[in-house]
């Protein structure tokens, strides 16, 4: 009797997917549900990709923050001039991406003496 219950419980936990992934119930708003169904998308695959992407993004943000703290410890916080240069460089890079041009990346303080 106990073994039958255990086997029944295991059978319920098994899934039809290879690898027997755990199951989770997720709710979608009506509009998202309609999009998923009308486009024949796999909600499971979309959620897995979104969770992986989110976790990777959070890891990268944490790594960038840790790196910035190392740089600040070594060189001090950025000056107003550094911030102004970085903002201008970010605009230049964004413009270059829009037009397909190459943007120079060298900070004036890092340029080779010439």
C-alpha positions, 0 to 999 in steps of 0.5 A: 500500500505504501509503495503504491502511494509512493509510485503514484506520487512519483508518477504524478511528479514525472513530466512528459519532457525529457529531463523531467523538469519541475513544473510551475504555474504562471499567470499571463494577462489576457493580452499576453495569453492571446499573443502567445496562443495566436503566434504559436509560441511556447510559453515555457520556452519564453519564460525560461529564456526570460529568466535566464536573460534576467539572471545573466543581466543581474550578474553582469550588473553586479560584476560591473558594480564590483569592477567600478568599486575596484577602479574607484578604490585604485584611482578615486571617484570620477571627476566632473571632467571624466563624467562629461567625457563619458556622457559625450562618448556614450552619445558618440557611440549611440550616434555611431551605432545608428549610422554604422560608423566606428567610435574612438574609445580612448579617454584623453588621460589614457592617450599615448604621449605624443 
